[in-house]
Amino acid sequence: MTVALEVCRLLTLPFSALGALIAGLLDTTVTPELPAEVNIVFVFAVSAAMLLTVEDGFVWATVGGLTIDILTPGRPLGTTTLAMLLVVGLAIVAGRAIGQRRAPVAVVAVFLLTWLLHAVVLLTLVVVEGVSPGTFEIRLVLISAIINSVIAIPVALVLRAVARRFVEDRADW
């Protein structure tokens, strides 16, 4: 039984990388047509970090962030990746401090951290590209945070079910 769980744990990282690649493609091809920015990679990265393992969250953030950076015209390589790694790291610290690994906690974290993600991306673009800080529109970030939170509900529920099945030491559900 322990060997089977260890094999499943090792397999989650390649699945996380593949999922992040697909989500990054969706973030750069489909979601730009929406009225507000939707961050599918971000939702999965925060949810995976809080409900699965730290490694899964960082794989989602790294692979998905690099995919977005590569496929977004004019964006410096590493901008989204840096922002996602910082925000996912904060989600991990907050999740450990709260001590609960429940789906609602991940959904609330997605809502709150969406603001920080947008701020870090903008700050990076201001420093690197000289973009005007006035491009931070609170109304659009609020819409993005709400949409990300709605997407986070089914994502967190699915990841919680996966964690219950394949990740050991999760007695605090």
C-alpha atoms as one frame of an Amber mdcrd trajectory, in Angstrom:
protein
   0.000   0.000   0.000   2.801   2.439   0.838   4.578   1.755  -2.462   1.366
   2.435  -4.401   0.887   5.753  -2.587   4.483   6.742  -3.278   4.087   5.933
  -6.983   0.871   8.014  -7.089   2.632  10.880  -5.328   5.484  10.798  -7.878
   3.016  10.754 -10.752   1.241  13.896  -9.590   4.171  16.129 -10.570   4.143
  15.182 -14.304   0.353  15.534 -14.300   0.725  18.931 -12.646   3.229  19.985
 -15.309   0.966  18.793 -18.127  -2.058  20.452 -16.541  -0.127  23.705 -16.089
   0.912  23.643 -19.731  -2.689  23.152 -20.883  -3.973  25.809 -18.461  -1.275
  28.213 -19.663  -2.422  27.646 -23.233  -6.013  28.372 -22.191  -4.898  31.489
 -20.293  -3.245  32.897 -23.409  -5.685  31.799 -26.111  -9.229  31.606 -24.726
  -9.392  33.808 -21.640  -8.077  37.032 -23.265 -11.442  37.203 -25.050 -13.225
  37.614 -21.686 -13.945  41.082 -20.253 -11.626  40.556 -17.256  -8.429  38.612
 -16.813  -9.014  35.015 -15.758  -6.037  33.188 -14.262  -6.599  29.447 -14.635
  -2.964  28.579 -13.915  -3.037  30.726 -10.787  -6.232  29.086  -9.510  -4.767
  25.609  -9.942  -1.382  26.617  -8.496  -2.840  28.065  -5.291  -5.355  25.235
  -4.900  -2.722  22.549  -5.511  -0.289  24.176  -3.095  -2.911  24.363  -0.363
  -4.667  21.032  -0.948  -2.050  18.706  -2.458   1.656  19.319  -1.931   4.031
  22.251  -2.018   5.764  20.685  -5.015   2.522  20.487  -6.997   1.793  24.155
  -6.356   5.264  25.232  -7.440   5.142  23.045 -10.574   1.818  24.643 -11.560
   3.242  28.125 -10.917   6.524  27.542 -12.758   5.364  25.633 -15.826   2.129
  27.593 -16.184   3.831  30.936 -15.584   6.537  30.226 -18.160   3.909  29.100
 -20.668   2.004  32.356 -20.202   5.205  34.424 -20.432   6.343  32.685 -23.618
   2.971  32.939 -25.342   2.114  36.520 -24.343   3.525  38.937 -26.937   5.717
  41.665 -25.492   5.820  40.254 -21.963   9.306  39.804 -20.488  10.115  36.160
 -19.794   9.661  35.373 -16.126   7.217  38.142 -15.233   4.221  35.891 -14.629
   6.401  33.090 -13.295   7.954  35.331 -10.655   4.572  36.693  -9.590   3.016
  33.237  -9.378   5.918  31.772  -7.409   5.771  34.626  -4.899   2.003  34.412
  -4.501   1.941  30.599  -4.311   4.717  30.752  -1.701   2.576  33.137   0.320
  -0.413  30.789  -0.087   1.675  27.928   1.274   2.808  29.965   4.277  -0.768
  31.136   4.930  -2.118  27.608   4.583   0.415  26.294   7.072  -0.305  29.143
   9.493  -4.056  28.551   9.297  -3.489  24.827   9.700  -6.496  23.768   7.658
  -6.468  22.222   4.224 -10.055  22.685   3.280 -11.472  23.652  -0.089 -13.173
  26.849   1.218  -9.841  28.113   2.576  -8.282  27.647  -0.878 -11.173  29.521
  -2.535 -10.821  32.472  -0.154  -7.042  32.430  -0.697  -7.581  32.586  -4.469
  -9.844  35.619  -4.060  -7.420  37.487  -1.802  -4.235  36.532  -3.622  -5.606
  37.507  -7.037  -5.114  41.119  -5.949  -1.503  40.450  -5.018  -0.839  38.558
  -8.265  -2.037  41.487 -10.366  -0.063  43.955  -8.242   3.177  41.959  -8.503
   2.819  41.528 -12.281   2.155  45.257 -12.665   5.047  46.198 -10.380   7.380
  43.952 -12.360   6.213  45.490 -15.644   6.634  48.991 -14.198  10.222  48.235
 -13.212  11.246  46.244 -16.286   9.187  47.755 -19.097   8.329  51.223 -17.773
   4.578  50.570 -17.883   2.436  53.216 -16.201   1.186  52.176 -12.740  -2.170
  53.717 -13.661  -3.051  50.541 -15.569  -4.096  48.862 -12.304  -7.867  49.105
 -12.555  -9.500  48.076  -9.296 -12.817  47.234 -10.965 -11.166  44.798 -13.399
  -9.092  43.186 -10.655 -12.242  42.751  -8.549 -14.013  41.055 -11.462 -10.948
  38.870 -12.005 -10.849  37.931  -8.305 -14.528  36.976  -8.362 -14.200  34.902
 -11.536 -11.048  33.200 -10.228 -12.883  32.363  -6.991 -15.820  30.865  -8.860
 -13.423  28.734 -10.911 -11.590  27.777  -7.707 -14.679  26.133  -6.202 -14.802
  23.052  -8.481 -10.992  23.005  -8.772 -10.584  22.894  -4.988 -13.244  20.214
  -4.619 -11.585  17.990  -7.227  -8.109  18.522  -5.781  -9.414  17.816  -2.289
 -10.828  14.506  -3.536  -7.501  13.674  -5.206  -5.620  14.546  -2.025  -7.922
  12.417   0.109  -7.241   9.486  -2.175  -3.544   9.827  -2.885  -1.842  12.090
  -0.354  -1.014  10.744   3.078  -1.085  12.626   6.388  -4.183  14.683   5.668
  -6.051  14.191   8.920  -7.211  17.810   9.113  -9.997  17.623   6.514
